[in-house]
Amino acid sequence: MTLEGTNTYIYGADPCVVIDPGVEDAGHLGRVRAAAAARGGIGTVLVTHSHGDHISGADRLGAPVVQPGDGEVHGGLTARATPGHAADHVVFLAADGVCFSGDLVLGLGSTIVPPGGNALAAFMDSLALLQAEDLALICPGHGPWITDPAAKLAEYVEHRQMRERRLVDSLDAGERSRAALLAAVWDDVPPELLPMAAMAMEAHLEKLEGEGRLPADLRP
């Protein structure tokens, strides 16, 4: 689920900041320390969110670990609150249009947005926030860099809107079985990924409920 692993970034110099140090792997953390030393050492370790694949190695780097609040600036990077994938998620924006997106936007595929706390509505708002920025490059938490941020963000928005349109169409046609809705709306998903699709569907249903558009008579 993490593609090739978690991307760790080193930004700035004298001192630098480390973004999402990743898992507690001695070899990886040694390479981070060496690269940071060449930039004048680590001033701060920044994390985009509290999932273990992003932060479990953070305390091993010998620098303060910070997950900033919205609008805080550290090492020349501005944090923006972008909940959805996780309630505590932030991205980091640089003045030159680079965005360190954590798991809000991935280099390949779509990110997980679990149900709970109307996370999908928050996720769509977070995408809109990035669309309003003049981004030149997105450096994601997993996968390759995104050199056309506008196209990727539009793709992410359309993907969720497509699922919502198909879900609403099925509901409007009278379908009330969750199993049948999953089969109809996520019919392109391989069987081994259906549990994740079911999670995504619950997030969509939660969003519709929050908007007053969910029928009351759904069943398993």
WOURQUI-V951865 format. One record per backbone hydrogen bond with DSSP energy under -0.5 kcal/mol. CO is the residue of the C=O (numbers start at 1). NH is the residue of the N-H. Records with the same first field share a line. If there is no record, write none. Layout:
CO->NH, NH
This chain:
2->5
9->19
11->17
16->43, 44
17->11
18->20, 46
19->9
22->57
23->25
24->26
25->29
26->30
27->31
28->32
29->33
30->34
31->35
32->36
33->37
34->38
36->39, 41
37->40
39->14
41->15, 16, 43
43->64
44->18, 46
45->66
46->20
48->90
51->54, 55
52->56
54->22
55->58
57->60
58->61
59->62
64->45, 66
66->47, 68
69->72
72->79
74->77
77->74, 79
78->93
79->71
80->91
86->84, 89
89->82
91->80
92->100
93->78
94->97
97->136, 137
98->94
99->101, 139
100->92
101->104
102->141
116->119
118->122
119->123
120->124
121->125
122->126
123->127
124->128
125->129
126->130
127->131
128->132
130->133
133->135
137->99
138->140, 146
139->101, 102
141->7
142->107
145->147
146->138
148->152
149->153
150->154
151->155
152->156
153->157
154->158
155->159
156->160
157->161
158->162
159->163
160->164
161->165
162->166
163->167
164->168
165->169
166->170
167->171
168->172
169->173
170->175
171->174
176->178, 219
177->181
178->182
179->183
180->184
181->185
182->186
184->187
186->189
190->193
191->194
193->197
194->198
195->199
196->200
197->201
198->202
199->203
200->204
201->205
202->206
203->207
204->208
205->209
206->210
207->211
208->213, 214
209->212
213->215
215->218
219->178
220->179
